[in-house]
Amino acid sequence: MRMRGLAPFLVLLGLFAFGQSAPQFSPPPTVPAGGSGGSEVPAGDKSSNDVSRLDLTPDATGKLSQEQMQALLRVVADKDLENDKRQRDYTYIERDVDNKLDGKGNIKSTEVRTYEILEIYGEQVRRLIEKDDKALDAREAAKQEEKIQKIMDRRKNESEEERRKRAEREEKEREDDRKFVRDVADAYNFTLIGTETVGGRDTWVIDGEPRAGFVPHTKEGKFLSDFRGRVWIDKDDLQLAKLDVECLDTVSWGLFLARLHKGSKLLLEQTRVNDEVWLPLHVAFKIDVRLALLKDFHVDGDQTFRDYKKFRTSARIVGVQEVKTDQK
């Protein structure tokens, strides 16, 4: 699940955060690709970083060096980019519950919307299919179909020049992600606090606290010191399994000076699907935000994801179980 705007600061904090381990706990000497005891890179992973050579042996005090941390960050970042490509082969259902709160935290109103997530010519599209758990009426459904058709027509009639510019834009976004990784590595003091089972899989649990004196090298990096978080990294795949982030101070951004207030939180969970890809499973957030000169908005949201299907083959995945299918 790729997020732009302010959201990457939250998500990427955990996705690429893996740093110094605490003396009382040590990671295994190496992280073999494809799981413990294995030596092959997982199917579809063409990362230039050889995971089987990733040495996570701690020093005498139980810590990892800066060089080890940077090597691991590069591997995780490259694996995420590969995972992003595989995500494009999947569709799924997203159900959003947004609770608008009053100043005391009581629910004033609730809105439920359900979307089908589609991939059209490489572009992820959300098609609204239900409101408050009820199917759309004929008029609303027709509008959604018209929206999808317009996107398909636009891409179908895309010129070579437009396609080239879009590819360049996507590559720039990937490069920006790589640069942001370097800022994340410098912005926090990381502590490996132990291991935990998430979704039936073993993970490392890592805390990240802002590092004093951090100087960002990217425009997005200036926000990092305003967040702290805990991340769960899958041991076998080196992919994000879970992320919990909190805003430590008021953050202002954008042309119209939107403000995200202290105490805003985000919880993200992902699941491994079909033995080849990590997809969103659950997102929960509590946000206090002020937009320009408008009043403050207090929102408590919950997103769940289900019914994963492989889009470009006949493969079908039931629920969030790992299912191996014969692809034709």
C-alpha positions as CSV (number, residue, x, y, z in Angstrom):
1,M,0.0,0.0,0.0
2,R,1.8,3.1,-1.2
3,M,1.0,6.4,0.4
4,R,2.0,9.9,-0.6
5,G,1.7,13.3,1.1
6,L,2.3,13.2,4.9
7,A,1.5,9.5,5.2
8,P,5.0,8.3,4.0
9,F,6.6,9.9,7.0
10,L,4.5,7.6,9.2
11,V,4.7,4.4,7.1
12,L,8.3,4.7,6.0
13,L,9.4,5.3,9.6
14,G,8.6,1.7,10.3
15,L,9.2,0.2,6.9
16,F,12.9,1.1,6.9
17,A,13.6,1.4,10.6
18,F,15.9,-1.2,11.9
19,G,18.8,-0.1,14.1
20,Q,20.9,-0.8,17.1
21,S,20.0,-3.8,19.3
22,A,19.8,-3.7,23.0
23,P,22.5,-5.6,24.9
24,Q,20.0,-8.1,26.5
25,F,18.8,-9.4,23.1
26,S,20.8,-10.4,20.1
27,P,19.6,-11.1,16.5
28,P,20.8,-14.3,14.7
29,P,24.3,-14.1,13.2
30,T,22.8,-13.8,9.6
31,V,19.5,-13.4,7.9
32,P,19.3,-15.9,5.1
33,A,17.0,-15.1,2.3
34,G,13.9,-17.1,2.0
35,G,13.7,-17.9,5.7
36,S,15.8,-19.5,8.5
37,G,18.2,-22.1,7.1
38,G,17.6,-21.1,3.5
39,S,20.0,-19.5,1.1
40,E,17.9,-18.5,-1.9
41,V,16.4,-15.1,-2.5
42,P,12.6,-15.3,-2.5
43,A,10.8,-15.8,-5.8
44,G,10.5,-12.5,-7.7
45,D,13.1,-10.7,-5.6
46,K,15.7,-9.3,-7.9
47,S,17.3,-7.0,-5.3
48,S,20.9,-6.1,-6.0
49,N,21.6,-6.6,-2.3
50,D,22.4,-10.2,-1.5
51,V,20.3,-10.9,1.5
52,S,22.2,-14.1,2.3
53,R,25.3,-12.1,2.9
54,L,23.6,-9.7,5.3
55,D,25.6,-10.0,8.5
56,L,23.7,-9.0,11.6
57,T,26.2,-10.3,14.1
58,P,26.2,-8.0,17.1
59,D,29.4,-6.7,18.7
60,A,30.6,-7.6,22.2
61,T,28.0,-5.2,23.7
62,G,25.2,-6.7,21.7
63,K,24.8,-3.7,19.3
64,L,24.9,-3.4,15.6
65,S,27.2,-1.0,13.8
66,Q,26.1,1.9,11.6
67,E,27.4,-0.1,8.6
68,Q,25.3,-3.1,9.5
69,M,22.2,-0.8,9.9
70,Q,22.7,0.9,6.6
71,A,23.2,-2.5,4.8
72,L,20.0,-3.8,6.3
73,L,18.1,-0.6,5.4
74,R,19.2,-1.0,1.8
75,V,18.0,-4.6,1.7
76,V,14.6,-3.7,3.2
77,A,14.2,-0.7,0.9
78,D,14.9,-2.8,-2.2
79,K,12.6,-5.6,-1.1
80,D,9.8,-3.1,-0.5
81,L,10.2,-1.8,-4.0
82,E,10.0,-5.3,-5.4
83,N,7.0,-5.9,-3.2
84,D,5.4,-2.8,-4.6
85,K,5.6,-4.2,-8.1
86,R,3.9,-7.5,-7.0
87,Q,1.2,-5.6,-5.3
88,R,0.1,-4.3,-8.7
89,D,-1.0,-7.8,-9.6
90,Y,-3.7,-7.9,-6.9
91,T,-7.1,-6.5,-6.2
92,Y,-8.9,-6.5,-2.8
93,I,-11.7,-5.0,-0.8
94,E,-11.1,-2.0,1.5
95,R,-13.7,-1.1,4.2
96,D,-13.3,2.3,5.8
97,V,-15.0,3.4,9.1
98,D,-14.5,7.1,9.9
99,N,-15.8,8.4,13.2
100,K,-15.9,12.1,13.6
101,L,-15.3,13.1,17.2
102,D,-16.2,16.1,19.4
103,G,-13.6,17.9,21.5
104,K,-14.1,15.4,24.3
105,G,-13.5,12.4,22.1
106,N,-17.1,11.3,21.8
107,I,-18.4,10.1,18.4
108,K,-20.6,12.6,16.7
109,S,-21.1,10.7,13.4
110,T,-19.9,7.6,11.6
111,E,-19.4,7.1,7.9
112,V,-18.7,3.6,6.4
113,R,-17.5,3.3,2.8
114,T,-16.4,0.1,1.1
115,Y,-14.1,0.2,-2.0
116,E,-12.8,-2.3,-4.5
117,I,-9.1,-1.7,-5.1
118,L,-8.2,-2.1,-8.8
119,E,-5.1,-1.8,-10.8
120,I,-5.6,-0.2,-14.2
121,Y,-2.6,0.2,-16.5
122,G,-0.3,0.3,-13.5
123,E,-2.5,2.9,-11.6
124,Q,-4.2,1.9,-8.4
125,V,-7.8,2.9,-8.4
126,R,-10.5,2.8,-5.7
127,R,-14.0,2.1,-6.8
128,L,-16.8,2.8,-4.3
129,I,-19.1,-0.2,-4.0
130,E,-21.0,0.3,-0.7
131,K,-22.0,3.1,1.7
132,D,-22.8,2.2,5.3
133,D,-22.6,-1.5,4.3
134,K,-25.4,-1.1,1.7
135,A,-24.9,-1.4,-2.1
136,L,-24.9,1.8,-4.1
137,D,-28.1,2.8,-5.9
138,A,-28.1,2.5,-9.7
139,R,-27.2,6.2,-10.2
140,E,-24.2,6.1,-7.9
141,A,-23.0,2.8,-9.3
142,A,-23.2,4.2,-12.8
143,K,-21.0,7.1,-11.8
144,Q,-18.4,4.8,-10.4
145,E,-18.3,2.8,-13.6
146,E,-18.0,6.0,-15.6
147,K,-15.1,7.0,-13.5
148,I,-13.3,3.7,-14.1
149,Q,-14.0,3.8,-17.9
150,K,-12.5,7.3,-18.1
151,I,-9.3,6.1,-16.5
152,M,-9.2,3.1,-18.9
153,D,-9.8,5.3,-21.9
154,R,-7.2,7.8,-20.8
155,R,-4.5,5.2,-20.4
156,K,-5.6,3.3,-23.5
157,N,-5.1,6.4,-25.6
158,E,-1.9,7.5,-23.8
159,S,0.8,8.6,-26.3
160,E,4.4,7.4,-26.2
161,E,5.5,10.7,-24.8
162,E,2.9,10.7,-22.0
163,R,3.9,7.1,-21.2
164,R,7.5,8.1,-21.0
165,K,6.9,11.0,-18.7
166,R,4.8,8.8,-16.4
167,A,7.6,6.2,-16.2
168,E,10.1,9.0,-15.4
169,R,7.8,10.3,-12.7
170,E,7.4,6.9,-11.1
171,E,11.1,6.3,-11.2
172,K,11.7,9.7,-9.5
173,E,9.2,8.7,-6.8
174,R,11.2,5.5,-6.2
175,E,14.5,7.5,-6.0
176,D,12.9,9.9,-3.6
177,D,12.0,6.9,-1.4
178,R,15.6,5.7,-1.5
179,K,16.9,9.1,-0.4
180,F,14.3,9.3,2.4
181,V,15.7,6.0,3.7
182,R,19.0,7.6,4.4
183,D,17.3,10.3,6.5
184,V,15.4,7.7,8.5
185,A,18.6,5.9,9.3
186,D,20.1,9.2,10.7
187,A,16.9,10.5,12.4
188,Y,16.4,7.9,15.1
189,N,18.0,5.9,17.8
190,F,16.8,2.4,17.3
191,T,16.5,-0.4,19.9
192,L,15.7,-4.0,19.1
193,I,13.6,-4.9,22.1
194,G,12.8,-8.6,21.4
195,T,10.8,-10.9,19.1
196,E,7.0,-11.4,18.7
197,T,4.7,-13.5,16.6
198,V,2.5,-11.5,14.3
199,G,0.0,-13.3,12.1
200,G,1.7,-16.6,12.9
201,R,5.1,-15.4,11.8
202,D,8.2,-14.5,13.8
203,T,9.1,-10.8,13.8
204,W,11.7,-8.5,15.3
205,V,10.3,-5.7,17.4
206,I,12.1,-2.4,17.1
207,D,11.6,1.0,18.8
208,G,12.6,4.3,17.1
209,E,13.1,7.5,19.1
210,P,14.1,10.8,17.5
211,R,17.9,11.5,17.7
212,A,19.0,14.9,19.0
213,G,20.8,17.1,16.5
214,F,19.5,15.3,13.4
215,V,19.9,17.4,10.2
216,P,17.6,16.2,7.3
217,H,18.8,16.0,3.7
218,T,15.3,15.8,2.2
219,K,12.3,18.1,2.5
220,E,10.3,15.2,3.9
221,G,13.0,14.4,6.4
222,K,12.3,17.5,8.4
223,F,9.2,15.9,9.8
224,L,10.9,12.8,11.1
225,S,11.9,14.3,14.5
226,D,8.2,14.9,15.2
227,F,7.4,11.1,15.2
228,R,8.4,8.1,17.2
229,G,7.3,4.5,16.6
230,R,7.5,0.8,17.0
231,V,7.9,-1.6,14.1
232,W,7.6,-5.3,13.6
233,I,9.8,-6.7,10.8
234,D,9.2,-10.2,9.5
235,K,12.3,-12.3,10.1
236,D,12.1,-14.4,7.0
237,D,11.0,-11.8,4.4
238,L,12.5,-8.6,5.9
239,Q,9.1,-7.0,5.2
240,L,7.0,-4.8,7.4
241,A,4.4,-6.8,9.4
242,K,3.2,-4.1,11.7
243,L,3.8,-0.4,12.5
244,D,2.7,1.8,15.4
245,V,3.5,5.5,15.1
246,E,2.8,8.5,17.3
247,C,3.1,12.2,16.6
248,L,5.1,14.0,19.3
249,D,4.5,17.6,18.3
250,T,2.3,19.7,16.1
251,V,3.3,19.3,12.4
252,S,2.5,21.9,9.8
253,W,2.7,21.3,6.0
254,G,1.2,22.2,2.7
255,L,0.3,25.4,0.9
256,F,-2.8,26.0,3.1
257,L,-1.0,25.2,6.3
258,A,-2.6,22.0,7.5
259,R,-1.6,21.0,11.0
260,L,-1.4,17.5,12.5
261,H,-1.6,17.8,16.2
262,K,0.4,16.1,19.0
263,G,-1.0,12.7,20.0
264,S,-2.2,11.6,16.5
265,K,-1.5,7.9,16.0
266,L,-1.3,5.4,13.2
267,L,-1.4,1.6,13.4
268,L,-0.6,-0.4,10.3
269,E,-0.7,-4.2,9.8
270,Q,0.2,-6.2,6.7
271,T,-0.1,-9.9,5.8
272,R,1.8,-12.2,3.5
273,V,-0.4,-13.4,0.7
274,N,0.0,-16.3,-1.8
275,D,3.6,-16.9,-0.7
276,E,4.8,-13.9,-2.8
277,V,3.5,-10.5,-1.7
278,W,2.7,-8.4,1.4
279,L,-0.6,-6.6,1.3
280,P,-2.5,-4.3,3.8
281,L,-4.6,-6.1,6.4
282,H,-5.6,-3.4,8.9
283,V,-5.0,0.4,9.4
284,A,-6.3,2.3,12.5
285,F,-5.7,6.0,13.1
286,K,-6.7,8.7,15.5
287,I,-6.0,12.1,14.0
288,D,-6.4,15.7,15.3
289,V,-5.9,18.1,12.4
290,R,-6.6,21.7,11.5
291,L,-6.9,22.8,7.9
292,A,-6.0,26.4,7.1
293,L,-8.3,28.7,9.1
294,L,-11.0,26.0,9.4
295,K,-12.0,24.4,12.7
296,D,-10.1,21.4,14.0
297,F,-11.1,17.9,12.9
298,H,-11.0,14.9,15.2
299,V,-11.2,11.6,13.4
300,D,-11.0,8.0,14.6
301,G,-10.6,5.7,11.6
302,D,-10.4,2.0,11.0
303,Q,-9.6,0.3,7.6
304,T,-9.8,-3.4,7.0
305,F,-8.8,-5.3,3.8
306,R,-10.0,-8.6,2.5
307,D,-10.8,-10.8,-0.5
308,Y,-7.4,-10.6,-2.2
309,K,-7.4,-11.8,-5.8
310,K,-4.6,-12.0,-8.3
311,F,-5.7,-9.7,-11.1
312,R,-3.7,-10.9,-14.1
313,T,-4.2,-14.6,-13.6
314,S,-7.1,-16.9,-12.6
315,A,-5.5,-17.3,-9.2
316,R,-7.9,-16.7,-6.3
317,I,-6.9,-16.1,-2.7
318,V,-9.5,-16.7,0.0
319,G,-9.3,-14.4,3.0
320,V,-5.8,-13.7,4.1
321,Q,-4.5,-17.2,4.0
322,E,-1.4,-18.1,2.2
323,V,-2.5,-20.1,-0.9
324,K,-0.3,-21.4,-3.6
325,T,-2.0,-21.5,-7.0
326,D,-1.1,-22.9,-10.4
327,Q,-0.7,-19.9,-12.7
328,K,-1.4,-20.4,-16.3
